[in-house]
Amino acid sequence: MKLNGENRPLEEPVSLLAYLTALGCDPGKVAVEQNGQIVPKAQFASVVLKDTDELEVVSFVGGG
């Protein structure tokens, strides 16, 4: 699988929500694109990632 342009082998299919949590991401504070399509937050638990997927994960950063 590719994550933000970097190859990251995926041992087995896993839900997007579980993958983000394992990365230490707060699912409520990221936007995710899977294979060129935006994934709505409501679908994070039902989307299953495969080793052939390409993900872009963007974190929201606050500041002032």
N, CA, C and O of each residue as an XYZ file, in Angstrom:
256
protein
N       0.846     -1.163      0.000
C       0.000      0.000      0.000
C       0.897      1.234      0.000
O       2.021      1.200      0.500
N       0.386      2.312     -0.563
C       1.106      3.583     -0.495
C       0.371      4.511      0.453
O      -0.843      4.686      0.355
N       1.122      5.105      1.372
C       0.574      6.081      2.308
C       1.336      7.376      2.100
O       2.535      7.455      2.366
N       0.628      8.392      1.620
C       1.233      9.695      1.331
C       2.486      9.541      0.463
O       3.504     10.193      0.699
N       2.390      8.665     -0.547
C       3.471      8.468     -1.505
C       4.571      7.510     -1.076
O       5.498      7.251     -1.843
N       4.479      6.983      0.136
C       5.505      6.079      0.664
C       4.963      4.653      0.719
O       3.854      4.425      1.202
N       5.744      3.695      0.223
C       5.319      2.297      0.279
C       5.289      1.807      1.719
O       6.257      1.954      2.465
N       4.157      1.220      2.091
C       3.981      0.627      3.412
C       3.257     -0.696      3.244
O       2.050     -0.709      3.005
N       3.965     -1.803      3.362
C       3.300     -3.099      3.183
C       2.146     -3.277      4.172
O       2.239     -2.904      5.342
N       1.082     -3.845      3.674
C      -0.087     -4.121      4.504
C      -0.202     -5.634      4.607
O      -0.468     -6.311      3.614
N      -0.002     -6.157      5.797
C       0.021     -7.615      6.017
C      -1.303     -8.294      5.681
O      -1.326     -9.390      5.121
N      -2.401     -7.632      6.029
C      -3.727     -8.202      5.809
C      -4.719     -7.059      5.693
O      -4.432     -5.952      6.150
N      -5.883     -7.299      5.091
C      -6.893     -6.237      5.011
C      -7.263     -5.740      6.409
O      -7.356     -6.523      7.355
N      -7.472     -4.435      6.522
C      -7.795     -3.814      7.807
C      -8.713     -2.628      7.540
O      -8.652     -2.013      6.475
N      -9.563     -2.310      8.510
C     -10.453     -1.159      8.328
C      -9.633      0.128      8.369
O      -8.598      0.200      9.030
N     -10.107      1.123      7.663
C      -9.441      2.424      7.650
C      -9.365      2.993      9.064
O      -8.340      3.555      9.450
N     -10.429      2.855      9.829
C     -10.443      3.353     11.203
C      -9.361      2.691     12.047
O      -8.646      3.377     12.776
N      -9.229      1.371     11.961
C      -8.211      0.655     12.723
C      -6.807      1.059     12.271
O      -5.902      1.186     13.096
N      -6.624      1.259     10.974
C      -5.314      1.649     10.441
C      -4.917      3.035     10.942
O      -3.783      3.242     11.372
N      -5.844      3.975     10.887
C      -5.552      5.337     11.371
C      -5.217      5.324     12.858
O      -4.293      6.007     13.300
N      -5.966      4.552     13.616
C      -5.726      4.451     15.059
C      -4.345      3.861     15.331
O      -3.631      4.331     16.217
N      -3.964      2.827     14.567
C      -2.645      2.208     14.737
C      -1.519      3.184     14.390
O      -0.424      3.096     14.945
N      -1.791      4.111     13.474
C      -0.791      5.126     13.116
C      -0.689      6.228     14.165
O       0.231      7.046     14.131
N      -1.644      6.243     15.100
C      -1.652      7.285     16.123
C      -2.402      8.532     15.695
O      -2.276      9.585     16.321
N      -3.186      8.416     14.627
C      -3.976      9.543     14.130
C      -5.310      9.614     14.869
O      -5.890      8.590     15.231
N      -5.783     10.835     15.086
C      -7.131     11.040     15.603
C      -8.060     11.069     14.391
O      -8.019     12.028     13.619
N      -8.896     10.048     14.203
C      -9.749      9.980     13.018
C     -10.646     11.206     12.827
O     -11.068     11.503     11.709
N     -10.929     11.900     13.899
C     -11.754     13.099     13.800
C     -11.006     14.317     13.283
O     -11.615     15.342     12.976
N      -9.696     14.207     13.189
C      -8.878     15.356     12.798
C      -8.069     15.115     11.532
O      -7.047     15.764     11.308
N      -8.530     14.178     10.703
C      -7.840     13.917      9.441
C      -8.842     13.847      8.292
O     -10.024     13.565      8.486
N      -8.332     14.111      7.097
C      -9.084     13.876      5.870
C      -8.344     12.765      5.140
O      -7.114     12.726      5.141
N      -9.097     11.862      4.515
C      -8.487     10.709      3.858
C      -9.002     10.584      2.426
O     -10.197     10.691      2.150
N      -8.046     10.354      1.531
C      -8.365     10.054      0.144
C      -7.848      8.646     -0.140
O      -6.679      8.346      0.105
N      -8.720      7.790     -0.656
C      -8.359      6.412     -0.998
C      -8.509      6.242     -2.502
O      -9.603      6.380     -3.048
N      -7.396      5.940     -3.166
C      -7.413      5.724     -4.615
C      -8.083      6.876     -5.365
O      -8.843      6.661     -6.309
N      -7.788      8.102     -4.926
C      -8.292      9.292     -5.604
C      -9.683      9.739     -5.183
O     -10.200     10.716     -5.726
N     -10.302      9.050     -4.229
C     -11.650      9.388     -3.774
C     -11.632      9.764     -2.292
O     -11.042      9.060     -1.472
N     -12.282     10.873     -1.958
C     -12.398     11.278     -0.554
C     -13.261     10.254      0.186
O     -14.308      9.839     -0.311
N     -12.814      9.853      1.370
C     -13.580      8.909      2.195
C     -14.287      9.705      3.299
O     -13.622     10.319      4.133
N     -15.629      9.703      3.314
C     -16.349     10.388      4.387
C     -16.028      9.754      5.749
O     -15.890      8.535      5.857
N     -15.915     10.583      6.769
C     -15.593     10.081      8.119
C     -16.568      9.002      8.574
O     -16.176      8.070      9.277
N     -17.810      9.116      8.186
C     -18.824      8.130      8.585
C     -18.525      6.742      8.024
O     -19.085      5.753      8.498
N     -17.647      6.653      7.015
C     -17.335      5.364      6.408
C     -15.989      4.801      6.841
O     -15.609      3.722      6.385
N     -15.253      5.499      7.711
C     -13.925      5.036      8.127
C     -13.952      3.614      8.674
O     -13.032      2.838      8.415
N     -14.993      3.262      9.429
C     -15.054      1.923     10.036
C     -15.408      0.842      9.019
O     -15.036     -0.317      9.203
N     -16.115      1.197      7.955
C     -16.567      0.182      6.998
C     -15.647      0.024      5.787
O     -15.748     -0.969      5.067
N     -14.752      0.986      5.552
C     -13.822      0.892      4.427
C     -12.687     -0.059      4.803
O     -12.026      0.124      5.825
N     -12.469     -1.071      3.971
C     -11.411     -2.049      4.220
C     -10.249     -1.766      3.270
O     -10.426     -1.724      2.053
N      -9.068     -1.575      3.837
C      -7.870     -1.287      3.055
C      -7.222     -2.569      2.570
O      -7.229     -3.588      3.261
N      -6.657     -2.502      1.361
C      -5.934     -3.632      0.776
C      -4.529     -3.167      0.429
O      -4.269     -1.965      0.376
N      -3.636     -4.094      0.197
C      -2.245     -3.757     -0.086
C      -2.082     -2.981     -1.393
O      -1.049     -2.342     -1.595
N      -3.066     -3.020     -2.276
C      -2.983     -2.314     -3.559
C      -3.507     -0.882     -3.494
O      -3.455     -0.163     -4.492
N      -4.008     -0.458     -2.340
C      -4.580      0.885     -2.192
C      -3.512      1.968     -2.119
O      -2.366      1.725     -1.741
N      -3.934      3.182     -2.497
C      -3.114      4.373     -2.307
C      -3.905      5.323     -1.421
O      -5.026      5.711     -1.751
N      -3.308      5.695     -0.291
C      -3.954      6.590      0.665
C      -3.206      7.903      0.769
O      -1.977      7.945      0.715
N      -3.968      8.973      0.919
C      -3.419     10.270      1.289
C      -4.144     10.656      2.566
O      -5.373     10.709      2.600
N      -3.383     10.925      3.607
C      -3.953     11.314      4.896
C      -3.412     12.689      5.245
O      -2.201     12.907      5.289
N      -4.344     13.626      5.496
C      -3.970     14.997      5.817
C      -4.523     15.317      7.199
O      -5.707     15.115      7.466
N      -3.650     15.820      8.081
C      -4.063     16.205      9.425
C      -4.422     17.679      9.458
O      -3.806     18.500      8.778
N      -5.414     17.999     10.248
C      -5.794     19.394     10.455
C      -4.974     19.944     11.598
O      -4.870     19.319     12.654
N      -4.390     21.115     11.394
C      -3.568     21.751     12.418
C      -4.152     23.112     12.728
O      -4.365     23.930     11.833
N      -4.410     23.347     14.014
C      -4.932     24.638     14.438
C      -3.802     25.595     14.765
O      -2.667     25.182     15.005
N      -4.113     26.818     14.771
C      -3.086     27.807     15.097
C      -3.649     29.204     14.941
O      -4.798     29.407     14.550
N      -2.810     30.137     15.255
C      -3.325     31.493     15.128
C      -2.240     32.492     15.011
O      -2.512     33.688     14.896
